[in-house]
Amino acid sequence: MSTTPRPSKAGAARWRPPHEWPRRTIGQLQAVPPRGHDSSGRMSRHPTCRSATTRKQRSIMTIRSVRTAVLRIPLARQPAFSNRRMTHRDYALVRIETSDGVEGIAYCLEGILVAAAIEELLGPLLIGEDPFDTRRLWERLYRASLQVGRRGAVMRGISLLDIAMWDIKGKTLGLPMHRLLGANALDVPAYASGGYYFDDGDLDALQAEMRDYVERGFDAVKMKIGRLDAAGDAARVRVAREAIGPGVKLMVDANNAWDCLPAAMATIRAIEPYDVFWVEEPTLPDAMALSARIAAASPIPIATGEIESTLWGFEHLVRYGAAEILQPDVTVVGGVTEFLRVADFTAAQGLAITPHYFWDLQAPLVAACPNALMAEYFVHDDVVNFDLVLAAPIEAKGGRLPLNPRPGFGLELDEQAVERFRLR
């Protein structure tokens, strides 16, 4: 028996069974907008679905301008890791302004080339576009830069533009980033990152630094290795473990120090007795086969990925077996859009992630990704110092990093400080 409803009102058109219904051609079907769409084919929105903050239809907001700045912020001390010493940090800063006056902000390391990529190639492609259309625009930027991009400064430029557009989404909807991404939390776990090599440093200074982190409430800390020989670095790891005690996670970062398996394993075996949680970046990021051999031979888990870009790059790391813990950086991997793809992919492979650097951008992603272990945090401004141009930087307390309650990423720039450190 047919269950197709019949008209019940008197005078209604005669009911006809489905096989007698009029047929439409493909062209006629395409000409009829789907339910919930307007005549142009775009989604139409009921007034009650409009943003409470703007009360305007979302589709009319477009990108009006893309501006960049390059900042050079001197370091009070001169820290070193395995292969170089730093005197300053350069940052690229991008601001995207919409036709509604909403401004999205993002920043990353390595300023001049990133800013040039945005100014000359990427930024003009966004003018007049809808900043909510992040996945399509990511694809457009990536394809437009294939000949000169895919990695490095151009991908960092794509990352910044994507982050700034997500910032606009949050600000337009009145949602902090972690809520926009679906997380319901007040804070996330963080580890204290430091333990660099300083000219005036010694083992006593390193021990005092590590002890200070624990006294501040951190239950995980990270330090540098790879600049000394195996015995010298093992001595540093030993005094760090003595300072923090047995109940605190201790991670070490080699910053691409070793170019062969014997060199890596000499130090890894020397530090094994000190209960190291992971060894980070043992070799160059493109030496995936070597990283896989180190991972297979090492009794300590290997972590890497902070300089890797795109889901494809992380897929290669996983296929090689290059690491057990992956470290995407939202300012390097391709922005929020690509970070979320990487997080989902690694979760499906049963792998953990721990984002690299820039906790004010990474903390909401840690909250939103179930396979994220913790955020990296620098207590002092002697290594990562972008906080010096923020009006209200967030600070970890008791080993936890509070999530910014302001809309978007919640970054508020100190404009006078920005001008003071502006390089161009």
GUKOL-610292 format. One record per residue (C-alpha): x, y, z; residue number from 1; residue in one letter. Coordinates in steps of 0.5 Angstrom, whole numbers, plus 500, padded with zeros to 3 digits. Example, Ala and Ser with C-alpha at 12.3 -4.5 7.8 and 13.67 -1.06 7.14 Angstrom:
REM GUKOL-610292
{atom {525 491 516} 1 A}
{atom {527 498 514} 2 S}
***
This chain:
REM GUKOL-610292
{atom {500 500 500} 1 M}
{atom {503 507 498} 2 S}
{atom {504 511 504} 3 T}
{atom {505 518 500} 4 T}
{atom {500 523 503} 5 P}
{atom {494 525 500} 6 R}
{atom {491 532 500} 7 P}
{atom {486 533 505} 8 S}
{atom {483 540 503} 9 K}
{atom {477 540 499} 10 A}
{atom {478 543 492} 11 G}
{atom {486 541 492} 12 A}
{atom {489 539 486} 13 A}
{atom {488 531 484} 14 R}
{atom {493 527 488} 15 W}
{atom {497 523 483} 16 R}
{atom {502 517 484} 17 P}
{atom {509 518 484} 18 P}
{atom {510 515 477} 19 H}
{atom {505 520 474} 20 E}
{atom {509 526 477} 21 W}
{atom {512 531 472} 22 P}
{atom {519 530 470} 23 R}
{atom {525 535 470} 24 R}
{atom {531 535 466} 25 T}
{atom {538 536 469} 26 I}
{atom {538 543 467} 27 G}
{atom {532 544 470} 28 Q}
{atom {534 541 477} 29 L}
{atom {540 545 477} 30 Q}
{atom {536 551 476} 31 A}
{atom {532 550 482} 32 V}
{atom {536 552 488} 33 P}
{atom {536 547 494} 34 P}
{atom {532 548 500} 35 R}
{atom {535 553 504} 36 G}
{atom {539 557 499} 37 H}
{atom {538 563 495} 38 D}
{atom {537 564 488} 39 S}
{atom {545 565 487} 40 S}
{atom {546 558 490} 41 G}
{atom {549 561 497} 42 R}
{atom {546 558 503} 43 M}
{atom {541 563 506} 44 S}
{atom {540 564 513} 45 R}
{atom {534 565 518} 46 H}
{atom {535 571 522} 47 P}
{atom {535 567 528} 48 T}
{atom {541 564 526} 49 C}
{atom {545 571 525} 50 R}
{atom {551 572 529} 51 S}
{atom {549 575 535} 52 A}
{atom {555 580 535} 53 T}
{atom {554 583 528} 54 T}
{atom {547 582 526} 55 R}
{atom {549 582 519} 56 K}
{atom {548 576 514} 57 Q}
{atom {555 573 514} 58 R}
{atom {556 572 507} 59 S}
{atom {557 580 506} 60 I}
{atom {563 580 510} 61 M}
{atom {569 580 505} 62 T}
{atom {577 581 506} 63 I}
{atom {579 589 505} 64 R}
{atom {586 589 507} 65 S}
{atom {592 585 508} 66 V}
{atom {598 588 512} 67 R}
{atom {605 586 514} 68 T}
{atom {610 588 519} 69 A}
{atom {617 585 521} 70 V}
{atom {619 586 528} 71 L}
{atom {626 585 531} 72 R}
{atom {626 584 538} 73 I}
{atom {633 583 541} 74 P}
{atom {634 578 547} 75 L}
{atom {637 580 553} 76 A}
{atom {642 574 553} 77 R}
{atom {645 570 548} 78 Q}
{atom {642 563 548} 79 P}
{atom {645 557 544} 80 A}
{atom {643 550 542} 81 F}
{atom {646 545 538} 82 S}
{atom {648 549 532} 83 N}
{atom {647 556 533} 84 R}
{atom {647 562 538} 85 R}
{atom {642 567 538} 86 M}
{atom {642 575 539} 87 T}
{atom {635 577 537} 88 H}
{atom {628 574 534} 89 R}
{atom {625 576 528} 90 D}
{atom {618 576 527} 91 Y}
{atom {613 577 521} 92 A}
{atom {606 580 524} 93 L}
{atom {600 580 519} 94 V}
{atom {593 584 520} 95 R}
{atom {587 582 516} 96 I}
{atom {582 587 516} 97 E}
{atom {575 586 513} 98 T}
{atom {569 590 510} 99 S}
{atom {566 590 517} 100 D}
{atom {572 593 521} 101 G}
{atom {574 586 524} 102 V}
{atom {581 585 525} 103 E}
{atom {585 578 525} 104 G}
{atom {592 578 527} 105 I}
{atom {597 572 527} 106 A}
{atom {605 572 527} 107 Y}
{atom {611 567 527} 108 C}
{atom {618 567 527} 109 L}
{atom {623 569 521} 110 E}
{atom {620 576 519} 111 G}
{atom {623 579 512} 112 I}
{atom {622 573 507} 113 L}
{atom {615 571 510} 114 V}
{atom {612 578 510} 115 A}
{atom {615 578 503} 116 A}
{atom {611 572 501} 117 A}
{atom {605 575 504} 118 I}
{atom {605 582 500} 119 E}
{atom {608 580 493} 120 E}
{atom {604 573 492} 121 L}
{atom {599 571 498} 122 L}
{atom {595 577 501} 123 G}
{atom {593 580 494} 124 P}
{atom {589 573 493} 125 L}
{atom {585 574 499} 126 L}
{atom {582 581 497} 127 I}
{atom {575 581 497} 128 G}
{atom {574 574 499} 129 E}
{atom {570 571 505} 130 D}
{atom {574 570 511} 131 P}
{atom {570 564 513} 132 F}
{atom {571 560 507} 133 D}
{atom {578 558 510} 134 T}
{atom {579 551 507} 135 R}
{atom {577 553 500} 136 R}
{atom {582 559 501} 137 L}
{atom {587 555 504} 138 W}
{atom {587 551 497} 139 E}
{atom {587 557 493} 140 R}
{atom {594 560 497} 141 L}
{atom {597 553 496} 142 Y}
{atom {596 552 489} 143 R}
{atom {598 559 487} 144 A}
{atom {605 558 491} 145 S}
{atom {607 551 488} 146 L}
{atom {612 553 484} 147 Q}
{atom {616 557 490} 148 V}
{atom {612 555 496} 149 G}
{atom {610 548 499} 150 R}
{atom {615 549 505} 151 R}
{atom {619 555 508} 152 G}
{atom {617 562 508} 153 A}
{atom {611 561 503} 154 V}
{atom {608 556 507} 155 M}
{atom {609 560 514} 156 R}
{atom {605 566 510} 157 G}
{atom {600 561 508} 158 I}
{atom {600 559 516} 159 S}
{atom {599 566 518} 160 L}
{atom {594 568 513} 161 L}
{atom {590 562 515} 162 D}
{atom {591 563 523} 163 I}
{atom {588 571 522} 164 A}
{atom {582 568 518} 165 M}
{atom {580 564 524} 166 W}
{atom {582 569 529} 167 D}
{atom {576 573 525} 168 I}
{atom {571 568 525} 169 K}
{atom {572 568 533} 170 G}
{atom {571 575 533} 171 K}
{atom {565 575 529} 172 T}
{atom {562 570 532} 173 L}
{atom {564 572 539} 174 G}
{atom {567 566 541} 175 L}
{atom {574 565 544} 176 P}
{atom {578 560 539} 177 M}
{atom {578 554 544} 178 H}
{atom {570 554 544} 179 R}
{atom {570 555 536} 180 L}
{atom {574 549 535} 181 L}
{atom {569 545 540} 182 G}
{atom {573 545 547} 183 A}
{atom {570 546 553} 184 N}
{atom {576 548 558} 185 A}
{atom {579 553 562} 186 L}
{atom {586 551 561} 187 D}
{atom {591 546 559} 188 V}
{atom {597 542 561} 189 P}
{atom {604 546 559} 190 A}
{atom {611 544 560} 191 Y}
{atom {617 549 562} 192 A}
{atom {622 550 556} 193 S}
{atom {629 552 557} 194 G}
{atom {635 549 559} 195 G}
{atom {639 553 553} 196 Y}
{atom {647 554 553} 197 Y}
{atom {649 560 555} 198 F}
{atom {656 563 555} 199 D}
{atom {656 565 562} 200 D}
{atom {652 558 564} 201 G}
{atom {654 552 568} 202 D}
{atom {651 546 571} 203 L}
{atom {649 550 577} 204 D}
{atom {646 555 573} 205 A}
{atom {642 550 569} 206 L}
{atom {640 546 576} 207 Q}
{atom {637 552 579} 208 A}
{atom {633 554 572} 209 E}
{atom {630 547 572} 210 M}
{atom {629 547 580} 211 R}
{atom {625 554 579} 212 D}
{atom {621 551 574} 213 Y}
{atom {618 545 578} 214 V}
{atom {617 550 584} 215 E}
{atom {613 554 579} 216 R}
{atom {608 548 579} 217 G}
{atom {611 545 572} 218 F}
{atom {611 537 572} 219 D}
{atom {614 537 565} 220 A}
{atom {621 541 563} 221 V}
{atom {625 541 557} 222 K}
{atom {632 542 556} 223 M}
{atom {637 543 550} 224 K}
{atom {643 537 548} 225 I}
{atom {647 536 542} 226 G}
{atom {652 542 543} 227 R}
{atom {657 538 547} 228 L}
{atom {659 531 546} 229 D}
{atom {656 525 549} 230 A}
{atom {659 525 556} 231 A}
{atom {658 533 557} 232 G}
{atom {651 533 555} 233 D}
{atom {650 527 559} 234 A}
{atom {652 531 565} 235 A}
{atom {647 536 564} 236 R}
{atom {642 532 563} 237 V}
{atom {644 528 570} 238 R}
{atom {644 535 574} 239 V}
{atom {637 537 571} 240 A}
{atom {634 530 573} 241 R}
{atom {637 531 580} 242 E}
{atom {634 538 580} 243 A}
{atom {627 536 578} 244 I}
{atom {627 530 582} 245 G}
{atom {624 523 580} 246 P}
{atom {616 525 579} 247 G}
{atom {617 530 573} 248 V}
{atom {618 529 566} 249 K}
{atom {624 531 563} 250 L}
{atom {625 532 555} 251 M}
{atom {631 534 551} 252 V}
{atom {632 537 545} 253 D}
{atom {637 536 540} 254 A}
{atom {635 541 535} 255 N}
{atom {638 537 529} 256 N}
{atom {644 535 532} 257 A}
{atom {646 529 529} 258 W}
{atom {648 526 522} 259 D}
{atom {649 519 523} 260 C}
{atom {646 513 527} 261 L}
{atom {652 512 531} 262 P}
{atom {653 520 533} 263 A}
{atom {646 520 536} 264 A}
{atom {646 513 539} 265 M}
{atom {652 515 543} 266 A}
{atom {648 521 547} 267 T}
{atom {642 517 547} 268 I}
{atom {645 511 551} 269 R}
{atom {649 516 555} 270 A}
{atom {642 520 558} 271 I}
{atom {638 513 558} 272 E}
{atom {639 512 566} 273 P}
{atom {636 519 567} 274 Y}
{atom {629 517 565} 275 D}
{atom {628 522 559} 276 V}
{atom {621 522 556} 277 F}
{atom {623 524 549} 278 W}
{atom {629 526 545} 279 V}
{atom {627 531 540} 280 E}
{atom {629 533 533} 281 E}
{atom {635 528 533} 282 P}
{atom {637 530 526} 283 T}
{atom {635 534 520} 284 L}
{atom {627 534 518} 285 P}
{atom {628 532 511} 286 D}
{atom {632 526 514} 287 A}
{atom {626 522 515} 288 M}
{atom {630 515 514} 289 A}
{atom {635 517 519} 290 L}
{atom {630 519 524} 291 S}
{atom {626 512 523} 292 A}
{atom {633 508 524} 293 R}
{atom {634 512 531} 294 I}
{atom {627 511 533} 295 A}
{atom {628 504 532} 296 A}
{atom {634 503 536} 297 A}
{atom {633 508 541} 298 S}
{atom {630 506 548} 299 P}
{atom {627 513 549} 300 I}
{atom {621 516 544} 301 P}
{atom {623 520 539} 302 I}
{atom {619 527 538} 303 A}
{atom {620 531 531} 304 T}
{atom {615 535 526} 305 G}
{atom {616 543 529} 306 E}
{atom {619 545 522} 307 I}
{atom {615 540 518} 308 E}
{atom {609 543 513} 309 S}
{atom {602 540 511} 310 T}
{atom {599 534 512} 311 L}
{atom {603 530 507} 312 W}
{atom {609 532 510} 313 G}
{atom {607 529 517} 314 F}
{atom {604 523 513} 315 E}
{atom {611 521 510} 316 H}
{atom {614 522 518} 317 L}
{atom {609 517 520} 318 V}
{atom {610 512 514} 319 R}
{atom {617 512 515} 320 Y}
{atom {616 511 523} 321 G}
{atom {620 517 524} 322 A}
{atom {618 519 531} 323 A}
{atom {613 517 536} 324 E}
{atom {611 524 538} 325 I}
{atom {609 529 533} 326 L}
{atom {610 536 534} 327 Q}
{atom {606 541 529} 328 P}
{atom {607 548 529} 329 D}
{atom {601 552 527} 330 V}
{atom {605 558 524} 331 T}
{atom {609 553 520} 332 V}
{atom {604 547 518} 333 V}
{atom {599 551 514} 334 G}
{atom {595 554 520} 335 G}
{atom {589 552 524} 336 V}
{atom {586 549 518} 337 T}
{atom {592 544 516} 338 E}
{atom {594 543 524} 339 F}
{atom {587 540 525} 340 L}
{atom {588 535 519} 341 R}
{atom {594 533 522} 342 V}
{atom {591 532 529} 343 A}
{atom {586 528 526} 344 D}
{atom {591 524 522} 345 F}
{atom {596 523 527} 346 T}
{atom {590 521 532} 347 A}
{atom {587 516 527} 348 A}
{atom {595 513 527} 349 Q}
{atom {595 512 535} 350 G}
{atom {600 518 535} 351 L}
{atom {600 524 540} 352 A}
{atom {602 531 538} 353 I}
{atom {605 536 543} 354 T}
{atom {605 543 539} 355 P}
{atom {611 547 538} 356 H}
{atom {612 554 541} 357 Y}
{atom {607 560 541} 358 F}
{atom {603 558 547} 359 W}
{atom {598 563 546} 360 D}
{atom {596 560 539} 361 L}
{atom {597 553 540} 362 Q}
{atom {594 552 547} 363 A}
{atom {587 553 544} 364 P}
{atom {589 547 539} 365 L}
{atom {591 543 545} 366 V}
{atom {584 544 548} 367 A}
{atom {581 542 542} 368 A}
{atom {585 536 540} 369 C}
{atom {584 529 544} 370 P}
{atom {591 527 542} 371 N}
{atom {595 533 544} 372 A}
{atom {599 532 551} 373 L}
{atom {601 539 553} 374 M}
{atom {603 546 550} 375 A}
{atom {610 548 550} 376 E}
{atom {611 555 555} 377 Y}
{atom {617 559 556} 378 F}
{atom {617 562 563} 379 V}
{atom {622 568 561} 380 H}
{atom {623 572 555} 381 D}
{atom {630 570 554} 382 D}
{atom {629 566 548} 383 V}
{atom {622 567 545} 384 V}
{atom {620 574 546} 385 N}
{atom {614 576 542} 386 F}
{atom {610 577 549} 387 D}
{atom {614 584 549} 388 L}
{atom {609 586 544} 389 V}
{atom {603 584 547} 390 L}
{atom {599 588 552} 391 A}
{atom {596 582 556} 392 A}
{atom {600 576 555} 393 P}
{atom {597 569 558} 394 I}
{atom {602 566 563} 395 E}
{atom {602 559 566} 396 A}
{atom {600 558 573} 397 K}
{atom {602 551 577} 398 G}
{atom {604 548 570} 399 G}
{atom {597 550 567} 400 R}
{atom {596 555 561} 401 L}
{atom {590 559 562} 402 P}
{atom {585 559 555} 403 L}
{atom {584 566 553} 404 N}
{atom {577 568 554} 405 P}
{atom {577 574 549} 406 R}
{atom {574 572 542} 407 P}
{atom {578 569 537} 408 G}
{atom {586 568 539} 409 F}
{atom {585 574 544} 410 G}
{atom {591 577 542} 411 L}
{atom {592 585 544} 412 E}
{atom {598 588 541} 413 L}
{atom {602 594 545} 414 D}
{atom {602 598 539} 415 E}
{atom {608 603 542} 416 Q}
{atom {612 596 543} 417 A}
{atom {610 594 536} 418 V}
{atom {613 601 533} 419 E}
{atom {619 600 537} 420 R}
{atom {621 594 535} 421 F}
{atom {619 595 527} 422 R}
{atom {624 593 522} 423 L}
{atom {620 594 516} 424 R}
***
